[in-house]
Amino acid sequence: MSLFSFSKSSFELKLAQKLQERFDKVSKRNQLLARWAFKKTSLPKNQREDYVYDIVKSYVFVPSDTRLIFNIVEDLRSRG
């Protein structure tokens, strides 16, 4: 393995780790936000995990903070 190949793979590994850390942090933030929003709605407690899952899943498919907030605001308006 040449020095360039080693350097390239090291860079790719660091980048993958940073991206994984960012994904984990954003996912945790979204979970906490969804749990807070759930407390403000009038949904039954047995639906909490489904609600949190739906919110987090919607962010994964369309990674937009604006869209996430819009979804939560709409849920609060319709159910709250």
C-alpha positions in Angstrom: 0.0 0.0 0.0 1.4 3.3 -1.0 1.5 6.4 1.2 -1.2 8.0 -0.9 -3.5 5.0 -0.7 -3.0 4.9 3.1 -3.7 8.6 3.4 -6.8 8.3 1.2 -8.3 5.5 3.2 -7.5 7.3 6.4 -9.3 10.4 5.1 -12.3 8.3 4.1 -12.5 6.6 7.5 -12.4 10.0 9.3 -15.1 11.3 7.0 -17.3 8.3 7.5 -16.9 8.7 11.3 -17.8 12.4 11.2 -20.9 11.7 9.1 -22.0 8.9 11.4 -21.5 11.2 14.4 -23.5 13.9 12.8 -26.3 11.5 11.8 -26.5 10.2 15.4 -26.6 13.7 16.9 -29.3 14.8 14.4 -31.3 11.7 15.0 -31.2 12.2 18.8 -32.2 15.8 18.4 -35.2 14.7 16.3 -36.2 12.1 18.8 -36.1 14.6 21.7 -38.1 17.1 19.6 -40.7 14.5 18.6 -41.1 13.4 22.3 -41.6 17.0 23.3 -44.2 17.5 20.6 -45.9 14.2 21.5 -46.4 15.5 25.1 -48.2 18.6 23.7 -50.6 16.5 21.6 -53.7 14.7 22.8 -52.6 11.3 21.5 -52.8 8.2 23.7 -49.5 7.3 25.4 -49.3 3.9 23.7 -48.8 5.7 20.3 -45.7 7.6 21.5 -43.0 5.4 19.9 -45.0 5.2 16.6 -45.2 9.0 16.5 -41.5 9.5 17.3 -40.6 6.9 14.7 -42.7 8.6 12.0 -41.1 12.0 12.7 -37.5 10.6 12.7 -38.3 8.6 9.5 -39.7 11.6 7.7 -36.4 13.5 8.3 -34.4 10.6 7.0 -36.3 10.6 3.7 -36.3 14.4 3.4 -33.4 15.8 5.4 -34.7 19.3 5.9 -35.0 21.0 9.3 -37.7 23.3 7.9 -39.8 20.3 6.8 -39.3 18.6 10.2 -40.5 21.7 12.0 -43.4 22.1 9.6 -44.5 18.5 10.2 -44.4 19.0 14.0 -46.3 22.3 13.8 -49.0 20.8 11.7 -49.3 17.9 14.1 -49.6 20.3 17.0 -52.3 22.3 15.2 -54.3 19.3 14.2 -54.0 17.3 17.4 -53.5 19.8 20.0 
